[in-house]
């Protein structure tokens, strides 16, 4: 196989996989934004299964290996982008091939059963319903560590699957810093007795919807190259580079929910819209890592749109729509969108406490993989960790160990990307501040100096660099948790103490 | 290749093609019901092209031929449904293989250019813009006749492509009957001086929308197994057997437009929803022919929902929504939905004159294929035919020869299916009347005796039978234009003369 043949083969695969994945994305969009007839679920699932199966089959076909071997042998002759393509294809191919097919089949069947069982278990608050599934899933994940391979810690193999290059060593350091600085801060804040004014009331949904386009435009998400849908659980999906869609959900009694969800998904969409089009043929038009994607959404959601400067821009908009805000001032609004209060449910957590929820899951996953704890002991250990880190103890399993779908869907090693991404965001904004006056940009309602920096240094590169390299190139430093810890400490100390 | 291998191979192809076609249907639904970002059209087109190309490639792969040969040799051993599958696969395969690939490639490119040129030519009313495209397209169509093959008339090859078994012989007889009976009737009606009261005014679109579910339910389209979208040009699309979607378009100044469009598409949807699920694996869960599909939509649109009995049911609904109808009576409404008046635009034509629009196109296509006329002469000939048949002469090309997209998109031999389908509908309802009191069913707002008959005799069979066999089995007679001619003559004579 010549170099040209190898690339042409991979390009053709990318074209096929791109079209199949686009179809899958549209099927998902269609089902979530406008609903699916109940009776059609089986036929739809079968078609969807064929499409995703075909995408996988094309990727793992034997000629992929031949291409990889041919091109890896030519490493010195390759351009940066070609080398990145070979690296990513090789990485994914070896992972896909690492799992014995019959094990993969059985595991897929297990997962298909586990998720609905988890839903019932959560509803009935009955851990014993899901326990046998957890036991099998966790055992599979442990074997997965060996199939994937690792150098230092078996859990590294799983972490790396979601966040390329992540390891126990890196995460222990990261969470160690949070444990040392953020956990005491939360307790101090709790003890301070500060009670900021809260946004409470009902807010007309039609009016809330008027706010969304402004928020998208503010972040820089190009609505002409996408659309906005409404769903139960908001997400961002890419149909192609010029059709990146976001979703949101409006709650009459929670104004901030749709507002920050729209900003969050706009941040994701901006990343997708700004990737170089030339990357598509190489299959590199995707995020550097899940954490890097999350960094973009959280950066806008929290650092930009929970800033004092943004409260100044938001308040007149809110006043124009809701009489409720007539007697509010900017400082009150700033404090209201930054209420920090330990809670039990991760997805409702505030900026300050969020990463501690992740820490609980990280520590438990790590201990499970090492065999230090048993799946049967998770509920009690979970509650103890929450009490220790956040000072709260769940009343029931639905607010405790059964709140997340991830474990029943086999996503093990995934949670940390949420926290790492948030920390990447803080490091990136720290770098941006060296050349950009962030507050002025917000006050001008013109984030182009920020989004331009992100496009140039992060977005356009897609998956060409690994996340650590990308972060280092963009910020001049390797990943360092201190930017995130310092940011949180300074912001919330100033707010509360 | 054994019988089992041949069937398994074809079943696997059907699964793949079904999934790919479902993706295509969803892409089309998504684009038409909620719009596509302009900049995404190219990438979307590329993905869509890959999906439809893959569907085609799988179908024309060499092993399809081996399956066909294996199974055709076993004809005596096959069940009815197996034989139908082999017939349909063989038919489509031979057509697909008949066109030399390089010719097909050049023709596809030509068509991609021609359609936007046609739009501009229509807009500018400039026939010379499209003429060179028409010349090449028509020349290709003539060669297509030879590639497909025919027994009597070259045009038969094209007619059969859209309506299996249709021929010049059949259509000359059919249109001859219309020419003889319907054309004079139209002129008589014109001369009668009758001027029925017309529905004129503006009708709130939100209220029009309240009517649609009732219309769907009335026809028997199961909204729980589909959904209703809004588009520029209404259509019905099948995602799967339990997700059949219709579309409509509301016009404030034209109440009847959405009303009859909803009924029409519901008729199509009913056919799709009622096909036996067991046909899917054989790829036979589709219409017996395009004409048969059109028969189902037109039957409900015209024979059922432009009946006196239906006017009786519709009037109270309209009164409940629009004060406008306060002083209308049933007879006035019946006459208002049946105004017959020669016009120039096919898609706006009434029930009586519609098929004459088709006849103009049929005669011109036939003469073009025979080389009796030249593409350059079409505008004048078109106008002459309209004057002769309908007593009207177009003022410009947009109301004349440039009104339809079909020729620029290569759909040659397609128009007749609209008229044949309408005639099938009349023959089917004539047969239904032998066992069902149609007017009473309408008055009871319970069409189940009619839809039950159609499901049993037409819908459930999908593409197992050819259309002529299906019609003969259902009605006891081969296709006969007299039912359609008699139906129109009686209805409109009673109304107008």
Interface residues (C-beta under 8 A of the other chain):
Chain A: X15 X16 X18 X19 X20 X22 X23 X26 X27 X29 X30 X34 X35 X36 X37 X38 X39 X40 X43 X44 X46 X47 X48 X50 X51 X54 X224 X225 X226 X227 X239 X240 X241 X242 X243 X280
Chain B: X15 X16 X18 X19 X20 X22 X23 X26 X27 X29 X30 X34 X35 X36 X37 X38 X39 X40 X43 X44 X46 X47 X48 X50 X51 X54 X224 X225 X226 X227 X239 X240 X241 X242 X243 X280
